[in-house]
Structures are given as structure tokens and as C-alpha cells.
């Protein structure tokens, strides 16, 4: 018997789990022509598992979920052949850690102003494996138990109506970092771009001995990364501010081995 979210949320003694899926973009350069029977396509290595030095048993999984050429999103395909047959296409061969692209013009992607791959990292309030396709164990993804707390602390914001109206929800996402994984992933001079990138939250868990499938987890909210602290305190990455600023900064109050993401969810915005 499969559990359902409606039964889960109605059960008083349920075990709640919050999933968080973070999707920064990765700057791409160094494409190579595929050649052979795919004359229109280019390839670049994008590995599934990163930080294998910190996690020698396999590393941390990341999934390619999108590709953007300058400001335009390309269309995902299911094979190299379908990429080669369609302009503005991409396909990630996760088995071989290769990303295939056919640009909008057929030119080398390195000749464009910017090429980005959007990737997702998976965390939760507890460690668990969830099949991204129900019943298919080959699609299982491990959510690392790195989320501290159940949800970002949120507060509403509103600008002066004389200068325009803006309503937003802001909050913090706190992730454990004793393993130092986030140091390289959010480094200011690193390969990942975090500003205005999406962070999605989902609620689910188990009840009466039934664990919800991934499809039964309900989306709670999607927020955007407003900032990642440029601070080096107890293992955090970045440039330390002046002492006076450090005393006032909420980031300096974080425990060792904790990393903070400042988030914002824009609900409504217009200018007069």
C-alpha cells in the first residue's frame, strides 16, 4: 500500500521531512565538436559526482536540469541523435558524464557570450533515498541530511509606495558544512553562479510505517538566492569584513560548520 500526502498530513503522529533542491548554474567553456554522425553537435564533460576528495565513497550527486545560451533556455532532448537534429537543444548523458549541445546557430558554444548548465543539489532534514520516478530504483537520488531546521525563517518586505510597490518574502536557509562541501561550491571566484538561482522546498515524510514516494511530496515554496555570505568564520568561505561589521553581521553568530544562504521569494512587483 502506497502512502498519500493527504493521509500523511492528516495523521497526527507523522514524521515530517523537508526536501531542499538547490539549482545554481555552472559556467561552461571548453566545448569540443562531436564529429562523426553528429556534425552539428558539441560536447563537454559535466560529471555526476563532485567533491570525491571529501566523499571518497562516491562524491555528491548533481543533476543537469537545464542549459542556457546567453539568455535563452535550450530544449532538453533524449539522445545525441535528437540533439543533432534540432537547433537549440541539449542532452546530458549522465552515464558517461557528457553534456551534448547544438547551439541556436550551429556554431561552437564557446563563441557565445555565455553558456550555462543548471544543476541541482539535493538536501533534506534527514538522509534518505527517493526515486525520482516512482518504482524505478535506477532513478534513486540520495538527499543529504544537511538542512538545519525545517524551513527558512521568513519575513515579509514592502517598499515605499511612492517609489513603487514590491511585496516579497525573505528568509535564510541554513545548511551544515562540517564536511566543508559548500566551501568550493559557493566560492566567490568559483564556477557556480548563485545570484537569483532557485531553491525549492518540498514537504513529505512517513506515517503509520508508510514512506511517501517522491511524487507525493508537496511543493511548499520556491525562493531565489539573494546572497551567500562573503564571510570567513569558523570554516565559512569568503572575505572577512572589518571588525565593526563582523560584530553586527548575523553570519558571525553561526555555529562552526554551518553555512547560510539568504533567500527571497518575489511574490508581486510593479513600478509606478
Secondary structure, DSSP 8 states (H G I E B T S, - for coil): ----HHHHHH-TT-EEEEEEEEEEEEE----EEEETTEEEEEEEE--SEE-TTT-TTT-EEEEEEEEEETTEE-EE-SSHHHHHTSSSEEEEETTTTEEEEE-SSSS-GGGSS-EEEEEEEEEESS-EEEESSTT-GGGEEEEBS-B-SSS-EEEEEE--GGG-EEEEEEEEEEEE-TT-HHHHHT-TTSSEEEEEEEEEEEEEEEETTEE--GGG-EEEEEEEEEEE----STT--S----HHHHHH-GGGGS-TTEEEEEEEEEEEEE--
